[in-house]
Amino acid sequence: MHPEPLLTRTFALAWLASLFMGLSYMLFLHFPEYLDGLGASEVEIGTIFAATAVAAIAVRPAVGRVMDLHGRRRMIIAGNLVNVVAVTLYLTVDAVNGWTYAVRLVHGMGGAILFTALFTYGADIIPAARRVQGLALFGVSGLLPIGLAGIIGEVVLSLSDFDALFLTALGFAVGALLLALPLREHPADTAGGPRRSFLAPILQADLAPLWVITLVFSAAVQAYFVFMKTFTIEEGFGSVGLFFACYAATAIGLRLFAGWLPDRVGQKRVLFPAFAALTAGFVVLAAAQSATGVAVAGVLCGAGHGYAFPITFGMVVSRARPAERGSALAAYTAIFDVALLVSGPAFGAVIALSSYRSMWLVAGTTLAVGVAAFAWWDRRVAPAPVSTVPA
């Protein structure tokens, strides 16, 4: 019996829509430089980035419920439309004021809807028998923009100005919308009992440790997503493009050529070394004295992300009730916004009170403590393994 095909037209369209959405969103890795030029402090930059999380957190419960009740496609289209509007509005931002925060709120809403809906759709269309391979490949659509957007943004800014960067992001946003239009609704998996409230998966005992470690992980990585640009400017070596190119290349390489490892040796046996690599990346950043240090940190952090995100994502998919997958993944992705809301201003305050190097060490220490707590807690509530899920 031949296995169900993985690389279908639907998979390709969803993958490309996710890629273009990611490129549009990740180009705003350069936005801190724009804010710095407008006179924003590190604390204010962190707070402005955190503003995206406010709308994202608010909209996520509704997104999860709509997906569970009515499917994923309408949320994908709605998210794309909001994203196009949000990116267009950046062309009107010329000072740090209330309007800047309003634009970030709209952008956060569009990003939240799209990220949740596209990745839930991706999980739906992957054959269960090929979930490991499928999630690894689909996840590459979210990793490529991390590396490419840094480089694309630097090229655009070297040739022109931030208006050109915003227009480039708008082009990718429109491309994501056009790629998503042909997508058709995939039949929802309603096995596993009736749908409960949005809070039910959040309070589910075996999911609780995953919410905590995801919060710690996402809070830590916000440090370099928000402050890598200004760190390299202040230090005078390395670049956001160098860091994220090394980061994405490492993560993608592991996904493509060693994505089978968690299935072969066990998810947690890969997850904990991945977190160790990520922690080491923060230590290297704290001690970096040259572009080489920034590159090495990018490799270590990329190795950590390359496994940590898909393994925790897959654990949520396998532990959540199929009929509540939309709500569970909405909760999972909302944690990244909660982390941004808290860690952006907090890390900015550490920089203001001490230094960037102290901030990297605080991020790494937070991650190490969180991983230790997760290891203890999850051992007591994790369900008995019946199958392995993603890499």
VMD Tcl script that draws the C-alpha trace (Angstrom):
set ca {
  {0.00 0.00 0.00}
  {1.45 3.35 -1.08}
  {1.72 6.06 1.60}
  {-0.47 9.12 1.25}
  {1.27 11.86 -0.77}
  {2.81 14.66 1.23}
  {3.99 17.19 -1.36}
  {0.56 17.98 -2.78}
  {-0.58 21.19 -4.47}
  {-2.37 22.19 -1.26}
  {0.76 21.60 0.82}
  {2.83 23.67 -1.63}
  {0.37 26.59 -1.63}
  {0.09 26.63 2.17}
  {3.89 26.36 2.49}
  {4.45 29.28 0.11}
  {1.74 31.38 1.78}
  {3.47 30.78 5.11}
  {6.85 31.66 3.59}
  {5.63 34.96 2.10}
  {3.78 35.86 5.29}
  {6.96 35.15 7.27}
  {9.10 37.28 4.96}
  {6.68 40.18 5.29}
  {6.60 39.89 9.08}
  {10.29 39.23 9.71}
  {11.45 42.24 7.69}
  {10.42 44.18 10.78}
  {13.50 42.81 12.52}
  {14.92 46.08 11.17}
  {12.16 48.23 12.67}
  {14.12 48.87 15.93}
  {16.70 50.75 13.85}
  {13.92 52.95 12.44}
  {12.58 53.58 15.95}
  {16.08 54.33 17.21}
  {16.39 56.93 14.47}
  {13.15 58.51 15.66}
  {14.62 58.84 19.16}
  {13.11 55.83 20.93}
  {15.01 54.36 23.89}
  {15.62 50.61 24.36}
  {12.77 50.45 26.88}
  {10.44 52.23 24.46}
  {11.48 49.96 21.60}
  {10.70 46.93 23.75}
  {7.34 48.42 24.72}
  {6.42 49.23 21.10}
  {7.21 45.67 20.07}
  {5.20 44.41 23.01}
  {2.19 46.37 21.71}
  {1.76 43.78 18.95}
  {1.18 41.20 21.66}
  {-1.79 43.04 23.16}
  {-3.98 42.64 20.07}
  {-2.57 39.18 19.35}
  {-3.47 37.86 22.79}
  {-6.93 39.42 22.64}
  {-7.79 37.91 19.26}
  {-6.40 34.40 19.79}
  {-9.38 32.84 21.69}
  {-11.77 33.92 18.94}
  {-9.42 32.60 16.26}
  {-9.22 29.22 17.96}
  {-12.98 28.90 18.36}
  {-13.74 29.99 14.78}
  {-11.22 27.47 13.45}
  {-12.68 24.64 15.53}
  {-16.26 25.48 14.58}
  {-15.96 26.75 11.01}
  {-12.58 25.68 9.67}
  {-9.24 27.34 9.03}
  {-9.56 29.00 5.59}
  {-11.65 32.01 6.56}
  {-9.13 32.87 9.28}
  {-6.26 32.55 6.79}
  {-7.91 34.99 4.38}
  {-8.95 37.40 7.14}
  {-5.45 37.36 8.63}
  {-3.89 38.12 5.27}
  {-6.21 41.08 4.70}
  {-5.44 42.55 8.13}
  {-1.73 42.01 7.53}
  {-1.81 43.87 4.21}
  {-3.56 46.83 5.85}
  {-1.11 46.84 8.78}
  {2.02 46.81 6.63}
  {0.61 49.61 4.47}
  {0.09 51.75 7.57}
  {3.81 51.69 8.40}
  {4.28 54.16 5.55}
  {2.44 56.71 7.71}
  {4.64 56.28 10.83}
  {7.03 59.24 11.09}
  {7.28 59.76 14.87}
  {7.11 57.72 18.07}
  {3.60 58.43 19.33}
  {0.19 56.84 19.82}
  {-0.15 56.14 16.10}
  {2.99 53.98 16.19}
  {1.39 51.84 18.88}
  {-1.89 51.66 16.95}
  {-0.13 50.36 13.83}
  {1.70 47.76 15.91}
  {-1.63 46.64 17.41}
  {-3.11 46.07 13.95}
  {0.04 44.28 12.82}
  {-0.05 42.06 15.89}
  {-3.64 41.09 15.17}
  {-2.89 40.12 11.57}
  {0.22 38.18 12.52}
  {-1.61 36.29 15.28}
  {-4.45 35.23 13.02}
  {-2.14 34.16 10.20}
  {0.47 32.33 12.26}
  {-2.18 30.35 14.13}
  {-4.36 29.55 11.13}
  {-1.58 28.63 8.69}
  {0.23 26.31 11.08}
  {-3.03 24.66 12.16}
  {-3.92 24.20 8.49}
  {-0.47 22.72 7.89}
  {-0.95 20.24 10.72}
  {-4.34 19.28 9.26}
  {-3.19 18.52 5.71}
  {-0.20 16.38 6.68}
  {-1.04 12.64 6.63}
  {-0.87 11.22 10.15}
  {1.46 8.46 8.98}
  {3.94 11.07 7.70}
  {3.52 13.71 10.40}
  {7.18 13.80 11.39}
  {8.42 14.46 7.87}
  {5.53 16.78 7.06}
  {5.83 19.05 10.10}
  {9.57 19.29 9.62}
  {9.13 20.40 6.01}
  {6.25 22.77 6.72}
  {8.19 24.35 9.53}
  {10.95 25.33 7.11}
  {8.53 27.92 5.69}
  {8.73 29.69 9.02}
  {12.50 29.36 9.40}
  {13.59 30.61 5.98}
  {12.21 34.12 6.58}
  {14.26 34.43 9.77}
  {17.47 34.20 7.76}
  {16.34 35.75 4.48}
  {14.53 38.76 5.94}
  {17.62 39.95 7.77}
  {19.68 39.87 4.58}
  {16.92 41.24 2.32}
  {16.32 44.10 4.75}
  {20.00 45.03 4.86}
  {20.21 45.04 1.06}
  {17.09 47.20 0.73}
  {18.30 49.66 3.36}
  {21.74 49.88 1.78}
  {20.13 50.86 -1.52}
  {17.23 52.97 -0.27}
  {15.33 53.90 2.89}
  {12.75 52.49 5.30}
  {9.84 53.37 3.00}
  {11.38 50.95 0.51}
  {11.63 48.34 3.27}
  {7.96 48.79 4.16}
  {6.98 48.51 0.48}
  {9.02 45.31 0.18}
  {7.18 43.90 3.20}
  {3.89 44.94 1.60}
  {4.79 43.09 -1.59}
  {5.36 39.88 0.37}
  {2.10 40.43 2.31}
  {0.11 40.76 -0.92}
  {1.88 37.67 -2.30}
  {0.84 35.68 0.80}
  {-2.78 36.71 0.28}
  {-2.77 35.71 -3.38}
  {-1.21 32.33 -2.58}
  {-3.81 31.66 0.12}
  {-6.86 32.42 -2.02}
  {-6.86 29.02 -3.83}
  {-6.66 27.07 -0.55}
  {-9.70 24.92 0.18}
  {-11.06 23.93 3.55}
  {-9.71 20.65 4.89}
  {-12.21 18.42 6.74}
  {-11.71 18.93 10.47}
  {-10.86 15.92 12.59}
  {-13.69 15.80 15.11}
  {-12.73 12.54 16.79}
  {-12.00 12.56 20.49}
  {-15.24 13.93 21.96}
  {-17.23 17.16 21.75}
  {-15.61 20.57 21.71}
  {-15.25 22.23 25.09}
  {-14.52 25.84 25.94}
  {-11.33 27.60 24.81}
  {-10.03 27.29 28.38}
  {-10.34 23.49 28.43}
  {-7.07 22.71 26.60}
  {-5.32 25.48 28.53}
  {-6.23 23.74 31.81}
  {-5.54 20.22 30.53}
  {-3.04 18.63 32.94}
  {-0.63 17.12 30.42}
  {-0.53 20.34 28.37}
  {0.25 22.63 31.32}
  {4.03 21.91 31.41}
  {4.18 22.61 27.68}
  {2.57 26.02 28.18}
  {5.20 26.87 30.79}
  {8.27 25.76 28.84}
  {6.92 27.45 25.71}
  {6.53 30.69 27.68}
  {10.10 30.50 28.97}
  {11.50 29.53 25.56}
  {9.62 32.25 23.70}
  {10.48 34.89 26.32}
  {14.17 34.09 25.92}
  {14.21 34.21 22.13}
  {12.41 37.57 22.11}
  {15.69 39.00 23.42}
  {17.43 38.62 20.07}
  {14.38 39.12 17.89}
  {13.84 42.56 19.45}
  {17.34 43.71 20.36}
  {19.83 42.06 18.00}
  {19.66 45.01 15.61}
  {20.48 47.67 18.20}
  {23.06 45.39 19.90}
  {25.13 45.07 16.72}
  {24.82 48.80 16.03}
  {26.06 49.69 19.51}
  {28.90 47.15 19.54}
  {30.02 47.98 16.01}
  {30.52 44.39 14.87}
  {28.34 41.68 13.34}
  {24.89 42.36 11.95}
  {21.32 41.21 12.29}
  {21.67 39.60 8.85}
  {24.75 37.61 9.91}
  {23.16 36.36 13.13}
  {19.87 35.29 11.59}
  {21.48 33.82 8.45}
  {23.58 31.52 10.66}
  {20.53 30.93 12.86}
  {18.18 29.94 10.04}
  {20.77 27.93 8.08}
  {21.52 25.79 11.13}
  {17.87 25.28 12.06}
  {16.85 24.41 8.49}
  {19.81 22.08 8.03}
  {18.85 20.14 11.14}
  {15.22 19.94 10.03}
  {16.08 18.67 6.55}
  {18.93 16.30 7.32}
  {18.38 15.25 10.95}
  {14.66 15.80 11.38}
  {14.28 12.10 12.07}
  {16.39 12.27 15.24}
  {13.60 12.96 17.80}
  {11.61 10.00 16.45}
  {14.64 7.74 16.51}
  {16.06 8.52 19.94}
  {13.11 10.19 21.70}
  {11.71 13.72 21.72}
  {12.98 14.77 25.14}
  {16.43 13.31 24.49}
  {16.70 15.85 21.68}
  {14.73 18.65 23.32}
  {16.97 19.11 26.35}
  {20.26 19.29 24.37}
  {18.50 21.76 22.05}
  {17.70 24.01 25.00}
  {21.30 23.63 26.19}
  {22.55 24.85 22.80}
  {20.19 27.82 22.95}
  {21.40 28.72 26.44}
  {25.01 28.47 25.25}
  {24.14 30.88 22.43}
  {23.15 33.55 24.96}
  {26.42 33.04 26.86}
  {28.39 33.47 23.62}
  {26.50 36.69 22.84}
  {27.32 38.01 26.31}
  {31.02 37.39 25.70}
  {31.19 38.22 21.95}
  {33.93 40.61 20.85}
  {33.67 40.20 17.07}
  {31.42 39.20 14.20}
  {32.65 35.63 14.69}
  {31.06 35.55 18.13}
  {27.76 36.77 16.70}
  {27.91 34.06 14.01}
  {28.69 31.29 16.52}
  {25.83 32.46 18.71}
  {23.55 32.35 15.66}
  {24.53 28.72 15.01}
  {23.92 27.70 18.63}
  {20.60 29.53 18.93}
  {19.50 28.17 15.54}
  {20.31 24.62 16.64}
  {18.18 25.15 19.72}
  {15.24 26.62 17.81}
  {15.57 24.04 15.04}
  {14.40 21.33 17.41}
  {12.72 23.13 20.35}
  {9.87 24.73 18.41}
  {8.73 21.71 16.35}
  {9.07 19.28 19.24}
  {6.97 21.38 21.63}
  {4.54 22.16 18.78}
  {4.19 18.46 18.01}
  {3.67 17.58 21.67}
  {0.74 19.99 21.77}
  {-0.73 18.49 18.58}
  {-0.47 14.95 19.94}
  {-1.79 15.72 23.44}
  {-4.69 18.01 22.48}
  {-8.07 16.55 21.53}
  {-8.39 16.52 17.73}
  {-11.66 18.48 17.89}
  {-9.89 21.17 19.93}
  {-6.70 21.40 17.89}
  {-7.51 24.92 16.70}
  {-8.02 26.19 20.24}
  {-4.96 24.36 21.57}
  {-2.68 25.75 18.87}
  {-4.20 29.21 19.30}
  {-3.24 28.98 22.97}
  {0.23 27.71 22.04}
  {0.91 30.55 19.63}
  {-0.59 33.11 22.05}
  {2.17 32.25 24.50}
  {4.70 33.81 22.12}
  {2.74 37.06 22.32}
  {2.50 36.89 26.11}
  {6.27 36.45 26.16}
  {6.80 39.48 23.92}
  {4.45 41.58 26.04}
  {6.47 40.81 29.17}
  {10.01 40.21 28.00}
  {10.34 43.08 25.51}
  {10.03 45.85 28.12}
  {11.79 43.73 30.78}
  {14.87 43.07 28.67}
  {14.86 46.69 27.56}
  {14.94 47.70 31.23}
  {17.91 45.38 31.89}
  {19.79 47.04 29.03}
  {18.95 50.52 30.33}
  {20.01 49.67 33.89}
  {23.06 47.59 32.98}
  {24.08 46.49 29.47}
  {23.25 44.31 26.50}
  {25.65 41.67 27.80}
  {23.82 41.48 31.12}
  {20.55 41.14 29.23}
  {21.86 38.11 27.25}
  {22.89 36.44 30.51}
  {19.49 37.13 32.11}
  {17.76 35.57 29.08}
  {19.99 32.49 29.19}
  {19.55 32.03 32.93}
  {15.78 32.35 32.64}
  {15.75 29.63 30.00}
  {17.94 27.26 32.03}
  {15.74 27.58 35.13}
  {12.57 27.08 33.07}
  {13.91 23.95 31.39}
  {14.80 22.42 34.77}
  {11.26 23.11 36.04}
  {9.74 21.60 32.89}
  {11.85 18.43 33.18}
  {10.60 17.86 36.73}
  {6.94 18.68 36.04}
  {6.41 16.94 32.71}
  {7.83 13.67 34.01}
  {4.88 13.52 36.41}
  {2.01 14.33 34.05}
  {3.13 13.30 30.55}
  {0.90 10.65 28.90}
  {2.39 7.28 28.05}
  {3.86 7.55 24.52}
  {1.84 5.87 21.80}
  {3.61 7.39 18.85}
  {6.29 9.96 18.19}
  {5.49 13.41 16.86}
  {7.49 15.99 15.09}
  {10.97 16.93 14.46}
}
mol new
graphics top color blue
foreach p $ca { graphics top sphere $p radius 0.5 }
foreach p [lrange $ca 0 end-1] q [lrange $ca 1 end] { graphics top cylinder $p $q radius 0.2 }
display resetview
